[in-house]
Amino acid sequence: MTDGRNGQRTLVLLRHAKAEQPAGGRDAERSLTARGHADAASAGAWLARRGLLPDVVLCSPARRTRQTWHDVAMGMTGSPPEGGPAGPVPAVRYEAAAYDAHPDQLLDLVRTVEPTAGTVLLVAHNPGVSLLSTLLDPQRADPDGLRTTDLVVHRPTTRWAELAPGGAPLTARHTARA
């Protein structure tokens, strides 16, 4: 058993897709808009085209993040240019700690990933997910943070359990729009 695929680890941070405005209900129950569903599927297609298929998904249990992950998964399993399924099914963990989390809490969550995971996708909320990106690479992170359905790709230089501030250079960014 190795530590990640060929020793390389990839952390993809995704801010959930566009959600409905609160209408007196609980924030955690907000659903995606039609645009949000389409953008999330587009994010999945982008990940698949770049071979960034997650081994592990860490997802907030809020409705909008669960829906984002579902639509991303659907976008990843569409027909890539070579045809056929996009890849194996990842282990999905719906983590209460990812809802309304501070960046250090999200970092702690990532540190719990099994050492054999090569690619991890974290689907979470602002400001925590944007601040985590900044914590991991203060020089390259967008000072304005992540917009809805923004993806940022970080390449940790250590094992998951040892991931520390400044320890994962940002190598790609994409705003998914259908």
C-alpha positions in Angstrom: 0.0 0.0 0.0 1.4 3.4 -0.9 0.7 6.9 0.4 -1.5 8.3 -2.3 -1.2 7.5 -6.0 2.5 7.4 -6.8 3.0 9.4 -3.6 1.3 12.4 -5.0 -1.7 13.9 -3.2 -4.3 16.3 -4.6 -6.8 18.3 -2.6 -9.6 19.9 -4.5 -11.6 22.5 -2.7 -15.1 23.3 -4.0 -17.5 25.9 -2.8 -21.0 24.7 -3.2 -23.0 25.8 -6.2 -25.5 28.7 -6.3 -28.3 28.1 -3.7 -31.7 29.7 -3.2 -31.9 32.7 -0.9 -33.1 31.9 2.6 -36.9 32.1 2.8 -37.5 31.8 6.5 -36.4 28.1 6.6 -33.2 26.7 8.1 -30.0 27.7 6.3 -28.9 24.0 6.2 -32.0 23.2 4.1 -31.4 25.6 1.3 -31.5 23.9 -2.1 -29.5 24.7 -5.3 -31.0 26.8 -8.0 -31.4 25.5 -11.5 -28.2 27.4 -12.4 -26.5 25.8 -9.4 -27.3 22.3 -10.5 -26.0 23.0 -14.0 -22.8 24.6 -12.7 -22.1 21.7 -10.4 -22.4 19.2 -13.3 -20.0 21.4 -15.3 -17.6 21.3 -12.3 -17.7 17.5 -12.4 -17.0 17.4 -16.2 -14.0 19.8 -15.6 -12.6 17.4 -12.9 -13.1 14.4 -15.1 -11.4 16.0 -18.1 -8.4 16.7 -15.9 -8.3 13.3 -14.3 -9.1 14.8 -10.9 -11.4 12.0 -9.8 -11.6 11.8 -6.0 -10.8 8.8 -4.0 -12.5 10.5 -1.0 -15.2 13.2 -0.8 -15.6 15.2 2.4 -18.9 17.0 2.1 -20.9 19.2 4.5 -24.3 17.7 5.2 -26.2 20.8 4.2 -28.7 20.2 1.4 -26.9 22.6 -1.0 -23.5 20.9 -0.5 -25.0 17.4 -0.8 -26.8 18.5 -4.0 -23.6 20.0 -5.3 -21.7 16.7 -4.8 -24.5 14.7 -6.4 -24.4 17.0 -9.5 -20.6 17.0 -9.6 -20.6 13.2 -9.5 -23.1 13.1 -12.4 -20.9 15.5 -14.4 -17.9 13.3 -13.8 -19.6 10.1 -14.9 -20.8 11.6 -18.2 -19.0 10.4 -21.4 -15.4 11.7 -21.3 -13.7 12.2 -24.7 -12.5 8.5 -24.6 -16.0 7.3 -23.7 -16.9 5.0 -20.8 -17.3 5.6 -17.1 -15.1 8.2 -15.5 -13.7 6.0 -12.8 -14.3 4.2 -9.5 -16.8 5.4 -7.0 -15.2 7.5 -4.2 -15.7 7.0 -0.5 -18.1 9.8 0.5 -18.1 11.2 4.0 -20.8 13.7 5.0 -19.1 15.5 7.8 -21.1 17.8 10.2 -17.7 19.5 11.0 -17.6 20.9 7.4 -20.8 23.0 7.9 -20.1 26.5 9.1 -16.5 25.5 9.8 -13.4 27.6 10.3 -10.4 26.9 8.1 -8.5 25.1 10.9 -11.5 22.8 11.5 -11.5 22.0 7.7 -7.8 21.3 7.8 -8.3 19.0 10.8 -11.0 17.2 8.7 -8.6 16.7 5.8 -5.9 15.4 8.1 -8.3 12.4 8.9 -8.2 11.1 5.3 -6.7 7.7 5.0 -3.1 7.8 3.8 -3.7 5.8 0.6 -6.1 8.4 -0.8 -4.5 10.2 -3.8 -7.2 12.8 -4.5 -9.6 14.3 -2.0 -12.5 16.6 -2.8 -13.8 18.9 0.0 -17.3 20.4 -0.7 -17.9 23.1 1.8 -19.1 26.7 2.5 -17.6 30.2 2.7 -15.9 31.7 4.3 -14.2 28.5 5.7 -13.3 26.9 2.4 -11.9 30.1 0.9 -9.9 30.7 4.1 -8.6 27.1 4.0 -7.3 27.7 0.5 -5.5 30.9 1.7 -4.1 29.0 4.7 -2.7 26.3 2.4 -1.1 28.7 0.0 -1.2 32.3 1.1 0.8 33.5 -1.9 -1.4 32.1 -4.7 -4.9 32.1 -3.1 -7.4 34.6 -4.5 -7.8 37.4 -2.0 -11.5 37.7 -3.0 -12.1 34.0 -2.0 -14.0 31.4 -3.8 -17.3 32.2 -5.7 -20.1 29.7 -6.0 -18.9 26.5 -7.8 -15.3 27.6 -7.7 -12.7 24.8 -7.7 -9.1 25.2 -6.5 -6.6 22.5 -6.8 -3.9 22.2 -4.1 -0.9 19.7 -4.2 0.0 18.8 -0.6 3.8 18.3 -0.1 3.2 16.0 3.0 1.0 13.1 4.0 -2.6 14.0 4.8 -2.1 13.6 8.5 0.8 16.1 8.4 -0.8 18.8 6.2 0.0 22.2 7.7 -0.5 25.8 6.8 1.5 26.7 3.7 1.9 23.1 2.8 -0.2 22.7 -0.3 0.7 24.9 -3.3 -2.3 26.0 -5.4 -1.9 24.7 -8.9 -5.2 25.3 -10.7 -8.4 27.3 -10.3 -11.7 27.0 -12.2 -15.1 28.7 -11.9 -17.6 26.2 -13.2 -20.4 27.7 -15.3 -22.8 25.7 -17.5 
